[in-house]
């Protein structure tokens, strides 16, 4: 036997890459590979993603009533979910508003207590006496600047060093309460309209006399002294009260 012919027959023939790929595709089709069969229907270079008409099919107008019923049921469920969410948000906002009103009315009750009413009476009596003893020197038609100067002088005299400690304590009690009201309104914890209706007039009058004293205390090392009261008075001047 010819050795060259024997070695040629004994060698294993290795198919090329193209031949292997064709054989693999043929095996997939014969093995009932659904993916491969589907691939046969897609032209070369085309995308297997459904076209626009397939995505925009109107399920509400389908010939099969069961398909239409399922579509309308899903739509109704979405509407109910949206309405329920909006109603929950509305209830939450109403509850927050009710809490703000309750907190504001609690401050009104606190203001009616004897310790605050007595403090307000003591300050009012002291200011009335000083105004009587020191009448307005600017005539019948003073300017706003002249009035501000006059009221600041009266406030400084009311809190002069010669006053008894009890008066300073009563004054500090009023500052504390008005700061509390102002902070509650500024942080949206209390209802602004109710707080303005109850406390705005008194806060304006108080600040008119004691704004200069507050500025003096800030310069002496208390930079936040009565800042909340000043903001409450300024905010109320900048916006009208609701309903008026």
C-alpha positions in Angstrom: 0.0 0.0 0.0 1.2 3.4 -0.9 2.1 5.2 2.4 1.2 8.6 1.0 -2.3 7.5 0.2 -2.8 5.9 3.6 -1.8 9.0 5.5 -4.2 11.1 3.3 -7.2 8.8 4.2 -6.3 8.7 7.9 -6.4 12.5 8.2 -9.6 14.0 9.6 -11.2 16.6 7.3 -12.1 19.8 9.4 -14.9 21.8 7.9 -14.5 25.5 7.4 -16.2 28.2 9.5 -18.9 28.9 6.8 -19.7 25.2 6.6 -20.1 24.9 10.3 -22.4 27.9 10.5 -24.7 26.6 7.8 -24.8 23.2 9.5 -25.6 24.8 12.9 -28.5 26.7 11.4 -29.8 23.6 9.7 -29.8 21.7 13.0 -31.7 24.5 14.7 -34.5 24.4 12.1 -34.7 20.6 12.2 -34.8 20.7 16.0 -37.9 22.9 15.9 -36.2 26.0 17.4 -39.0 28.6 17.5 -36.6 31.4 17.6 -34.8 30.2 14.5 -38.1 29.8 12.7 -39.1 33.3 13.6 -35.7 34.6 12.3 -36.5 33.1 8.9 -39.5 35.5 8.6 -37.4 38.6 9.3 -35.7 39.9 6.1 -32.0 40.4 6.3 -31.1 43.8 7.8 -34.7 44.4 9.1 -35.5 44.9 12.8 -37.7 42.3 14.7 -39.3 45.1 16.8 -43.1 45.5 15.9 -44.0 48.4 13.7 -46.0 51.5 14.7 -49.3 50.0 13.7 -48.8 47.0 16.0 -48.1 49.3 19.0 -51.0 51.7 18.4 -53.7 49.0 18.1 -56.9 50.3 19.9 -57.8 47.6 22.4 -61.0 49.5 23.3 -62.5 48.9 19.8 -61.4 45.3 19.4 -63.9 43.0 17.8 -63.6 40.6 20.8 -65.7 42.0 23.6 -63.5 40.3 26.2 -60.4 42.3 25.0 -62.4 45.5 25.1 -63.8 44.7 28.5 -60.3 44.1 29.9 -59.1 47.4 28.4 -61.9 49.4 29.9 -61.5 47.7 33.2 -57.8 48.6 33.3 -58.6 52.2 32.3 -61.2 52.5 35.1 -58.8 51.1 37.6 -56.2 53.7 36.7 -58.8 56.5 37.0 -59.8 55.2 40.5 -56.2 55.1 41.6 -55.6 58.7 40.5 -58.8 59.9 42.2 -57.9 58.0 45.3 -54.4 59.5 45.4 -55.7 63.1 44.9 -58.3 62.6 47.7 -55.6 61.3 50.0 -53.5 64.3 49.4 -56.5 66.6 49.9 -57.3 64.9 53.3 -53.7 65.3 54.3 -53.7 69.0 53.5 -56.9 69.5 55.4 -55.6 67.7 58.4 -52.5 69.9 58.4 -54.6 73.0 58.2 -56.8 71.9 61.1 -53.7 71.3 63.2 -52.4 74.8 62.3 -55.8 76.3 63.4 -55.7 74.3 66.7 -52.2 75.5 67.5 -53.1 79.1 66.8 -56.2 78.9 69.1 -54.0 77.3 71.8 -51.8 80.5 71.6 -55.0 82.6 71.9 -55.9 80.7 75.1 -52.4 81.1 76.4 -52.5 84.9 75.8 -55.7 85.1 77.8 -53.9 83.8 80.9 -53.4 86.1 83.8 -49.6 86.3 83.6 -49.7 87.6 80.0 -52.6 89.9 80.6 -51.0 91.4 83.7 -47.7 91.9 81.8 -49.6 93.6 78.9 -51.4 95.9 81.4 -48.2 96.9 83.2 -46.5 97.8 79.9 -49.5 99.7 78.7 -49.9 101.7 81.9 -46.2 102.5 81.9 -46.3 103.8 78.3 -49.5 105.8 78.8 -47.9 107.6 81.8 -44.8 108.4 79.8 -46.8 109.7 76.8 -48.8 111.9 79.1 -45.6 113.3 80.8 -43.9 113.7 77.4 -46.4 114.9 74.8 -45.5 114.8 71.1 -43.2 117.7 70.4 -43.7 117.6 66.6 -47.1 119.3 66.3 -50.4 118.1 64.9 -49.0 116.6 61.7 -45.7 114.9 62.4 -43.9 112.9 59.8 -43.4 109.1 60.1 -39.8 109.6 60.8 -40.6 112.0 63.7 -43.2 109.6 65.1 -40.7 106.7 65.0 -38.2 108.8 66.9 -40.7 109.9 69.5 -42.0 106.3 70.1 -38.4 105.0 70.3 -37.6 107.6 73.0 -40.7 106.6 75.0 -39.8 103.0 74.8 -36.2 103.7 76.0 -37.6 105.6 79.0 -40.0 102.8 79.8 -37.0 100.4 80.1 -34.6 102.8 81.8 -32.4 101.5 84.6 -34.5 103.1 87.3 -37.5 100.8 86.6 -38.1 98.0 89.1 -37.0 94.5 88.1 -40.7 93.3 88.0 -41.4 95.5 85.0 -38.4 94.1 83.1 -39.7 90.6 83.8 -43.2 91.5 82.5 -41.6 93.1 79.4 -39.5 90.0 78.8 -42.6 87.8 79.1 -44.3 89.8 76.3 -41.2 89.5 74.1 -41.2 85.8 74.7 -44.8 85.4 73.8 -44.7 87.5 70.6 -41.5 85.7 69.5 -43.4 82.4 70.0 -46.3 83.6 67.9 -44.0 85.0 65.2 -42.0 81.7 65.0 -45.1 79.6 64.8 -46.5 81.6 61.9 -43.1 81.9 60.1 -42.6 78.1 60.2 -46.2 77.5 58.9 -47.0 75.7 62.2 -49.8 78.1 63.0 -52.5 79.7 60.8 -51.3 83.1 59.6 -54.7 84.7 59.1 -55.9 83.8 62.6 -52.7 84.8 64.2 -52.7 88.1 62.3 -56.3 88.9 63.3 -55.6 88.2 67.0 -52.1 89.5 67.5 -51.2 91.9 64.7 -52.4 95.1 66.3 -50.7 94.5 69.6 -47.5 93.4 67.9 -47.5 96.6 65.7 -48.0 98.8 68.8 -45.4 96.9 70.8 -42.8 97.1 68.1 -43.5 100.8 67.5 -42.3 101.6 71.0 -39.6 99.0 71.4 -38.0 98.6 68.0 -35.2 101.0 69.1 -34.7 99.1 72.4 -34.4 95.8 70.4 -31.8 97.3 68.1 -29.8 98.5 71.2 -29.9 94.9 72.6 -28.6 93.5 69.3 -25.7 95.9 69.3 -24.9 94.8 72.9 -24.3 91.2 71.8 -27.8 89.7 71.2 -28.0 89.7 67.4 -31.2 87.7 67.3 -33.1 89.7 69.9 -36.8 90.1 68.8 -36.0 89.3 65.2 -39.0 87.1 64.9 -41.3 89.9 66.1 -39.8 92.3 63.6 -40.4 89.7 60.8 -44.0 89.1 61.9 -44.8 92.8 61.8 -43.0 93.3 58.5 -44.7 90.3 56.8 -48.1 91.5 57.9 -47.5 95.0 56.5 -46.4 93.5 53.2 -49.5 91.4 52.6 -53.2 92.1 53.4 -55.2 89.9 55.7 -57.4 87.3 53.9 -61.0 88.3 53.7 -60.5 92.0 54.3 
